[in-house]
């Protein structure tokens, strides 16, 4: 190849001079098969935001020798800005080996910086290799978090409906919006089973017995079947026993006879109660009920108890649906102890609540709590599977100050296996 170049009069390039710059339009092979060959990774480093006057987390630079002779690194120098520093020193790297050094960023103002770190070596073709550096001085530190959306493929859901005299308006609202619940199940491709019982433990024909056939993937019209099962009238006992009905439905003798085959060992279990009164079961309260309920599976994360009920400590009413409800502190405490969610029965809109209930039943989350409190919400960046998510109440996320959590809604709720990344500023001092 050297003879050919000289013969063509292209002797401007001297392969013995390490400081020559190669013509980028020349695609010929300039490697020296008997010499060293340098590879530096990565070729660019972005430190993001770092507190003014504080050292960033160090970034590692790797220098590899993929050639046939020793690579002699004569110097490692930072150029362009004094806010970047390095512990890199001269070194010799044998053929096929590699070495590392670190670069750190220490901003001295609230501005953006650029620079580079240059590795000088005896590679005849790349005597100088520059790594681009950038970062910005920040009033606050930047914190990054990542979450993954888990879910259970097999889900058993028990609905416990209050069929006392005051419940007609609420049951109609559940029935009318049940498509929001079923849509999530169908979109997720779950293997589901759904059964319905009432809170009436005085009627021996009810008392934890399923109000129809178990609804599953083979049911031709699951919404219609669910509607028929929920429509139990409003003549049930005024002593609403949601805890008692749940326990009766899921234990012997019913679970081995009338309700046999509902609970599957590999499936998650979700119970959802709809009521306008708090629990009134003898010998059961939120604590001992939750202890029993969590023990139904070897992993407590496989069970949830959720409630559509009155608030924790005051009554509520909704004239649109003709619903009023008493406080339900026992149910809300059980929700807290079993990882479920609570929805006010007096809410004007039910579709989002039922969507959230379906996700929770499948072991999924629509709420992700942060490790630190953001100092500036406007600088928060949220992504799902690498795509930005808007701050939006309908199809996006919002930040709840009281819980320090992100709450996703609508089409923005991460799907099964979805990866959620959050970057936000936090107040801090130098470590």
N, C-alpha and C positions, 0 to 999 in steps of 0.2 A: 504494500500500500504506500509506503514512503517513496519508493522508486516511481510509482505512478504519479504521485503528486508533484514530484520534482520534474518529471518529464512533461507535465502539463504547465509548468511555470508557476505552480502554486506554492512557492517556497516561502510565502509570507508567514506561515505557521511553523514555528520551531517547536517540535515535540519535546525538546529537552529543556524548554523554558517553562517553569511552573506558573509564571505570572501571565502567560498568554491568555487572552480571552477568545473563546471559540466562537466562530460564526454560527449563530443559531439556525441559519438555513442549511448548514451542512449536517446531514443525517448520517454521515459515515461513522464507523466504529473507532472511537478515540481511546478505548481502554487499552491499558498496558497489561498484557496477560501475565507478566512477570513482576509487576509492581503492586503497590498498595492501592486500594480503592475505597474511598470514604462514602459512608451513608450516614446522614444525620436525621434523627426522628425525634419529635415532629419538626416540620419546617416552619411552623407558626404557633405562637402561644398567645392566647387571650386570657388575661388574668381577671377580666370582668371588673367589678367594683371592689376596691379595698379601702379601708378606713384611712383617712389622711393621717400621715405620720406613723402608720403601722405596717409591719411586714405582712405581705400576703402569704397564703399557703404556698410553699415552694413547688415549682414545676420541674419535672425531671426531663433532661435532654439525654438521648442515647446516641453515642458515636460508635458506628460499626465499621469493621474492616473486612470487606468481602473480597479483597484482593489476595495476591500470593506472597507479598512481602510485608515486613513490619510497617505499620502506619505510624508516623511520628507526628504527633500534634504539638506544634511548637508554641502555640499561644491560643488563648480563648479570651476575646475582648468584647466588652459591651460598647456599642456605639450609638450615638443619636440622643441619649438621655441618661442622666445620672440616677434616675429613680429605679433603674433596673440593675441588679447585682448578680454576681455569679461566684460559685466556689470552684469553677473550672480551672485546672492547672495543666501545664505541659505534661504529656504522657506518651507512652509508646504502647500501641495495641497490636498484638500479634495477628497474623492472618487468621480469619475466621472467628476472631474474638470481638468483644465490645466493651465499652466502658460508659459510665454515666457521670453527669454533674447536674447541679441544681441551679435554677434561676429564681430570683425572688423580686417582687415588685413592692416598692415603698413610696407611695405618692406623697408629695409635699404640698399639694394644693387640690382643690376640687375641680380638676380639669382632666381632659383625656391626654394620654401620652402614647407615643410610638417610638420604637427604637429597634435595635437588632443586636444579636450576639453573633460574633463571627468566629468560626473555628478555622485556624490556620494549620495546614498540614503539608506533608510531602507528596500528596496525591498529585501526580503530574498534570491531571486534567481538571481537578477542582482543588486548587491550592487554598481557596477561601470559600467557605460555605456559610451563608448568612441565614439565621433563623429570625423571622419577624416577631417582634414583641409589641403587645399593646395592652393597655389597661386604663382605668380611670380612677381618680381619687374620689372617694365618696364620703358624704357626711355620716352615712350609716353603712354597716357591713351588709353584704349580700348573702342570703342563706338559700340553699337549694335543697328541695325535698322531692322524693319520688314515692309514689304509691302504685300498687297494682290491683286491679279489680278482679277479685276472686268470685267464684260462684259454685253452687252445687248443681250438678246435672239432674239429680233426682230429688224431687221435693214433694213432701206430703203436707197439705194445708188443711187445718181444721178451723172452720168458721163457727163461732158460738154467737147466736143471735138472740137478743132479748125479745121475746114474744109477748111481753106484758102489754097492758092496755094503752100505754102512752107511746108506743114505738112505731105506729103505722107510717108517719112521715119520714122517719129516719130509715126504715127498711126500704121504703120506696126509693130514697136517694141512693142507697147502696145498690139496689137492683138496677136503677137507671144508669149507673156509672160503672157497672161491673165490667164493661168492655175494656175500660182502662186497665183493669187488673189482668184480664185475660190476654190483652194485646201483648203485654210484656212476656207472659209465659209462652205465648205462641212464637213471638219474635226470637226468644232465647232458645227455642227448640228443646224445652225442658221435658223431662219425663215426669209428669205431675199426677198427683191424686188430690182431689178436693172432696171434703165431706162437710156436712152441716149438722149441727145439733142446736138445741135451744137452751136457754138458762132455766127452764122449768124443770125442777127436780121433784115437784109434788105429783106430777102425772106419771104413773108407772109406764105409760106407753112412750114417754119421752125420756127423761132422766138419763141423758147421755147417749141415747140411741140415735143413730144416723137417720135423718129425715128423708132419705131416699138412697138410691144407688150411688156408690162412689163415682165421682166424675173424673175421667182420665183421658188420655190421648185417643182412646177409641170412642169416646162419646161424640155422637154426630153433631150436636149443637150444645156445647158446654154452657154458653151464656143462657140459653133458654132453660136448660136443666137446673142451673144454679138459681135462676129467678124463681122457678117453681118450688125449689127447696127452701129458699129464704122466705117465701110467702107463707108463713105459718100462722097468719092471723095475729090478733092482738088479745087473745083470751088466755094467755099463759099466766102462770103464777106471778103475783106481785112481789114475791120474795126471789129476786134475781140471784141465781147462784152460778155465776160464770166459772169460778174456780172449781166448784163441785162438779159441774157438768163436764168440764175439761178432763178432770181426773177420772170420772166415771167412764167417759168415752174411750180413754186410753189405757185402762187397766182392766184386769179380770173382774167380773166374768165377761163383760161385753167385748173386750178386745179379742177374746178367744171364741166368741159366739156371734152375736149380732153384728159386731163391727170388725170381724176377723179379716185379716189381709190388708188392713189400711196402712199400718206402720211397716216400713221397710227398713231393714238394718242399715243399708248403705245410703238412705235418703236423709236429707235434712227435714226437720219438723218445725212448722210454723203454725201457731194458733193466733187467730184474729177474732177479738170479741167486739161486738157492736151492741152498745147499751146506753141507756140514759140514767142509770143508777149505778152506784158502787156495789161491790160484791157483798153478799149477805149469806155466805156459806158458813155453817156451823163448823168449828174446829179448824178452819183454814183461814190464813191471812197471807199477805203478800210474801212474807219471809218464808214460812214453811211450804207454801205452794211453790215458790220459785226454787227452793232447794230440791223439792221432789221433781219439778219439771226439768230443771237443768240436768238431773241425773238420768233422764230417759235415754240419753246418748252418751257414749264414752267421751265425747268431746263436746263441752258445753256450747262451743261456737256453732254447733249444728242445730241448736234449738233457739227459737225466738218466740216471745209472747208479746203481741201488739194489741193496742186497744183503740177503738173509735168510741170515745166516751166523753163525759163531762170533764172540765178542767180539774186541777188538783185541789183547789181550795175555795172555789166560788162557783155558783151556778151559771149557766149560760142559756141563751135562747136564740133561735133563728126563725123569724117570721116567714121567710121565703119558703122553707120546707116544713114549717109548722113543728119545729123541734125545740124542746127545752130539756135541760139535763141538770142533775144534781152533781156536786163535786164527786170525783172518783179517785181519792188518794190511794186506795189499795191497788187498783188496777195500774195506776201510773207508777207506783213503786215496783210492782211486778214487771212492768215494761222495762224499768231501769235495771232490774236485777237479771234480766234475761236477754238483754241486747236488742229488744224490739223497738218500735216507735209508737208514739201517741199522736192521734189526730182528734181534734175537737169534733164532736158530733154536731156541733152548732155551726160548722163551717158552711159558707154559701156554696163553695165549689168542692166537689169530691174527686174529680178526675185525677188531679195530681196526687192527692192522698192515696188513692188506690194504686196508682202507678208506683209510688214509693213503697207501699205495703208489699206489692208483688216482688219488687227488687229485694227488699229485706227478707222476704220468705225464701228467696233463692240464694241467700247468703251474700248478696251484693250490697254495695254502699252507694248512696248518693251524697253522703256527707263525709268529708275528709278533714280531720283536725290537724292543725299545724303544731310543730314543736316549739315555735317561738311566736311572739306577737309582732306582726309587721309594723314598722314605723311609718310607712307610707303606702296605703292601699293602691294609690294611682300608679306606683311603680311595680306592682305585682304582675308577673307574667305567668299565665296558666296554660298548659298544653296537655292535650290528650293524644297519644300516639303521634307526637311531633307536630300537631296542628294547634294553632292558637284558639283559645276559647274566649268568647266575649263575656264581659260583665253584663249579665242580662237575667232578669227574673224569670223569663219564659223558656228560652232555649240557650242557656249559658250557665254562669255560676255567679253566686253572690258570696260576700264575706260576712259572716255573722260575728259581730264584735263580742257578744256575750259568751259564746262558746269557743271563739278563736278557730272556727271551722269554715271550710269552703263548702257550699251547698250547691250541687248541680241540679239542673231541672231540664225537663223536656228532652229534646234530641241531643243535648249536650251531656247527658248522663253517660259516663264511660261504660262501654260494652264489656262483655266477658273477656278477661285477659288484658283489658286496656291498661296502658301505662300513663299515669298522671304525673307530670312534673310541674313543680311550683318554684318560682324564683322570686324572692321578695327581700326588701331591705329591713334590717333589724338594728336597733340601737346597740352599740357595743363599745368596748375599749380594747386596746391592744392586749393580746394574750401574754 
